[in-house]
Amino acid sequence: MTNTADVIIIGGGIHGTSLAFHLAERGLKPLVLERQFIAAEATGRSSGLVRMHYDLELESRLAWVSFNHYFRNWAERVGGECGFIPTGFLRITSPKFSDALRANVAMHQRIGINSTVVTPDEVARLVPYLATDDFEVAAYEPESGYADPSATAMAFMQAARAKGARVVQGCQVTDVLVEGGKVTGVRTSKGDFFAPVVVNAAGPRAAAVGRMVGLELPVEVWRHDTMFVVNPPDLGDKQFTVIDDVNAMYFRPETGGLTLVGLEDGNPIGDTPEELMKTPPANFVERAIDRICRRIPAMERASLHSAHDGYDGITPDQRSLLGPAGPEGFYLQCGFSGTGFKIGPAVGLCMAEWIVDGRAQTVDLAPFTLQRFAEGKHLTAKHAYRNIWR
């Protein structure tokens, strides 16, 4: 096996594999180094929501490109399976953010996203099992839903390999090699590999990789647990994917008559991935059951199926870290703060443009650079909702 490549990508999640696919499309020979196996960590634990509703326009644009050009045309664009299911999507906000929601839907419509503002009565007609007495408006995306994160990353990697990319699994990066202010490769548990470009797509382990080149990245490990409940028989077949800010919760259907539930608050920050790989605490399950029953009263007749751990890397403004940083040839593609899956295809495309062409053309990624933190310029939305996750 040759130990040289055009680009070395550290991490085999959705972002590492998407970048490998897009670089290979451009004729480069990328090498993905994954410490376990493809989608083993943050990606494999993602809830897989595919929606375009963000309060930051740049993120909505990335989600729109990912949906419009990839998820809904996956077989033609990439090949293989991503498991996308268009359930329909609702974003529910508390009344204090009703005006922000209306403004954000208008922004989404300008981009070209199929999104509308709906009233509680309209929500009740769309999804009769939802309680609708605690919000004024919701955003409705009829074409959105969810996909299979592991299948998506595997499909990207398989397509990338068909175009000339390589992957080494079970390969832990121990150092990034730098000479004369430029990266030259990496040192790993399977020997040294050499390339003039190295990309940190290490998810929750991104800060450790940053320290290998003298960067203190503001990326902490953030835990997010999920549970699956067995739906009561009378819930019906038509189920939506929902982000419910009133109850600081999201949920979506899962095959086999299940519903996945995740919470947006009370998530520990600052542990290591190893410390977080354990069964979710009992209070998580109790809180999640209480909240899903508030929004779906019929869930009082549901039963717990299972609960699972998850984690990601989170930044202070809960936005991504992208672009060049540190020594020449070193790039960041990390810090996605729990919302990275749905934008993964577009970020990989744009990062490939940045590496090959010198700038991201499809969507401008420059605002996501590390420099914003040094300048005290957190990315904030014009019509922001409250911060979630923390």
N, C-alpha and C positions, 0 to 999 in steps of 0.2 A: 504493500500500500504506500503510495506516494505521500510524503509529509508536507507538501506545499499546496497552496490554494490561492485564489485571488482574494477571497474574503473568508475569515474565520468568524463564525457565529457561535457565541457561547449561550447555549440554552435551546432545547428542542420543544418549546411550547408553541402556541399559536403564532407568536411574533417571530421566533426564530425560523420556523418552517415557512411562514409567509414570506419573509425576507429572502430565504434561500430560493423559493420558487420564482420570485420576481427578479432576483439577480441572475438566475439561470436563464430566464427568458431573455435577459439582455446579453447573453453570451458569456457571462462570467462563470467561473468554477468555484462556487462557494462550498465551504465545509462546515457542517453543523456538529458541534461537540456537545453531547448531552450526558450529564452525570449518571442518569438512570436509563430511562427509555422515553420515547416520544410522548409528550403530554403527561408525564408522570406526576407533575406537581401542580402549580396553580391552574394550568389549563385543564387538566383532568378533573379538578375539583370545581371548575366554573359551573355556574348555573345555566350558561349558554343562551341568555336572552339575546334576541336579535330585534332591536328596536332603534329608532332614530331620534327619540325625544331626549334632548339634552338642553340645558340652559345656555351652554357655550356653543356659539355657532360653529367654530372649528370642529368640535367633536361631532356635531350633527352632520357636518359635511363629510367627515370621515365615515360615519355610520351609513350615510346615504350612498356613498360610493361602494362601501362594502356590501350593502344590501342590493343595490341596483345592478351592479356589475358582477357580483360573486354569488351571494347566498341564493338568490332566486334564479340564477342561471348556472348553478355549480357544475353540472355535468359537462356543459359546453365550455365553460371558462377554465375550469381546473381539471375536472375528471374525478372519478371516484364518487364517494358519498360524503355529504356533510350533515345529513339528517335534519335539514331545515323543515319545520312544520309551521305554516302560516296560521296561527290560532286567532289572530287579532290581538291588539294590545291596547291597554288603557293606562294612562298616568293620572292618578288621583292626587290632588293636593288639598291642603287645608284652605279654608276660605281666605286667609290672609295672603295667599299666593295666587288667588284667582286671576288677578290682572297680569301677573307674571306669566302664568300659563297661557293666557290669551295671546300675549305678546310673543311668547316663544313659539306657539303654533303658527302665528303669522310669519315668523322667521323661517320655520320649517317649510311652509308653503312656498316662500320665495325661492328656497333651494330646489324645490320640486318634489318634496316629500308629500305623500298622500296622508295628510293629517287634518283632523277637524276638531273643533271644540264641541263637546256634547254636554247636555244638561243631565241632572240625576234621572229625570224621567226617560230620557233617551238611553241612558246606561241601563236602566231597569228593563227596557225593552230588548236591549242587546244581550244582557246577562241577567236573567230574572232572579238568580240566586244570590246576587250581591245586595248587601244593605247599602242604601243610597241617601241616608238622612244626615250625613255629616260633611258634605262638600257641596259646592255651588256649581262647579264645572269640572270636566275631565278632558284629557286629550285622547283622541281615538285614532289609531293607526290600523286600518283593516287588514293590511298585508303583512304586518310584523308578527313575530312569534318567537320561536327558539330553535336552536340547532344542537347537534352533538359535538361538544368541543374536542373530545379525543378523536373522533372520526374526521373532523375538520382538519386538525393538525396532521393526522396521518395521511389524509388525501393530499395536502400541500406537500408533504415530504416525499410521498411517492411520485407526484408529478415533477417535483424538483429533481429527484434522482433520474427520472427519465430524460431530463434536459441537461444532465451532466453534474448536478450537485452530488455531494457525498455526505454521509452521516456516520459518526462513530458514537455508539451508545456505551454506557458503562464507563464513561471517560470523564474524570474529574479534572477541571482546570485548576492548577495550583499557583500559576503565576502568568502574568502577561509580560512578554519580552519587549524591552524598549532599548533602542540604540540611537544616540544622537538626536534625542527628542522625537523619534518616530517609533511606532510599534513595528515589530518584526515578526511576531508570532506569539505562541503561548507554550507554556510547559504544562504537561498533564500527567495523569497516572498511567498513560499509555505512550509516553514519550513526547518529544517536542514537535510542534507543527508550526509552519511558517507562512506568513501572509503579510502584505503591507497594510491591510485593513482588518481590525478586530472589532466586533460589535458585541456589546454587553446586552444580551437579551435574557438575562439570568433570573428574571422575575423576582421572587422574594429574596434571592441571594445576590441581587444586583449590587448592594452596598459593599459586600465582601469583594466582588470582582472589581469595583471601582477603586478600592484601597490598593489593589495590585498595581495601579498606575498613579498612586498618590492622590486620588480624588476621594473626598468625603461626600458621598452622595446622600441627599436628604430622603432616603428611602428606608422606611421601617417595615418590618414584617407585621402584617395585619391579618387577624383571624376572622374568617366568616364561616359559620356553620350553617348547615341546611338540614331539614328533615323532610321525610316523605310520609304522607298520610294516605290511608286507604279511603277512597271517597265513599260516601253513603250511596246506596243504590239510586236514590231519588234525585241526585245532583244533576243528572242529565249528561248528554254526550258533548255538547258544545261548551267548551271551557276556554277562557281567555288567559293570556299572559298579562299580569297586572303589577305595576309599581304603585303601592299604596302609601303615600307619604303621611297620611293622617295617622296610620298605625305603624309607621316606620318599618315597612315590610314589603316584600315582593313575593309573588307566587305564580306558578305556571303549571299546566297539566304535564303529566308524564305517562308514558305508555303503561298499560297494565292497570288502569283505573286508579292512578295515584295522582297526588298533587305535591309538588315541591314547594317548600316554604323557606324563605330566608329573612333574617332581620337586618335592619339598617342601623341599629344602635347597640351599644353595649358590647362591641367587638374588641377584644384585647389587642393592644398594639405594643410591639417591642420585644416579643419573644423570638426565638429562632424557629425555623420550620420544624426542626426535630422536636422541640418542646410542644409544638402545636399539633403534631400528628398523634392525636389521641381522641377518644370518644368525646363528643360535645358534653358539656356539663348539664346536669338535670335541669338547672334553671333556664337554660336555653330552650329546651323542649317545652317546659311549662309556659314560658313567655310566648313562644311561637304558637302553641295551641290556643292560648287565650286570644291572640290577635287574629288568627285566621278565623276563629269562631265569631269574632266581632264583625268581620267583613262578610263572612259566609255563615250565617246562622245554622245552616244544615250540617256544617262540620261538627256540630255537637254530637252527631251520630256517626262520625268518622272514627277510625282507629289508627294508632301510630304504627307505621311500617318500619321505619328505621331513621337514624340520624347520622350525619356524616360531617367530618371536619373539612375545612378548606382554608386557604390562605393566599395572600398576594403581597406585593410590595406597594406601600402607600406613601405619597409625598405630602408636604405640608398643605398644598392647595388642592390636593386630590386630583391632580392632572398629570399627564404623562411627562417623562423625561426623554427627549428625543434629540438626535443630532450629534455633531462632533463635540468632544470635550477632552481636556487633558492633552496627552501627546498626539502628534499628528497621526492620523489614521485610526484613532480610537473613537468609536461612536456609541451613543446610548440609545437603547430602545427598551425602556423599562419604566417602572413607577406608575403602572396603569391604574392603581388604586381601586381595583374591583370592577372596572368597566372596560377592560381591554379586549375581551373576546370579540365583541360585535364590530369593533373597528380594526381588528387584526388584518384582514385582507387589504384595506386601504393603506394602513400604516406601512405594511410591507412594500406595497407599490411605491409609496412616497419616499420611504427610506432608500429604496433601490435607486430612485431618481436622484436623491441627494448624493449618494455615494458615487454614482456613475456620471451624472450631469453637473454636479456641484450645487444643485438646489432641488427642492421638492416642488414639482410643477402642478400636480393634480390637486393637492391641497397644501397650502403653505404651513410647514411644520416649524418655521423659525421661532414662533412664540413659545414653543415647548422646550427650548434649550435650557440647560443648567444655569446659564448666566442670569436668568430672571430672578433666581433666589439671591444671588450676590447683589443684585440691584434692588432687591426688595419689591419686585414686581410680580406678585402672585397673579396667576390667571384667574380672573373673575368674570362672571357673565353680566351682561347689561341688565338682564331681568332674572336675577339669581334666586334660586330656592335656598332653603337652609342647607348647611353642610350635613351630609349623611356620613355614615360609617363610624364617626368618632363618638 
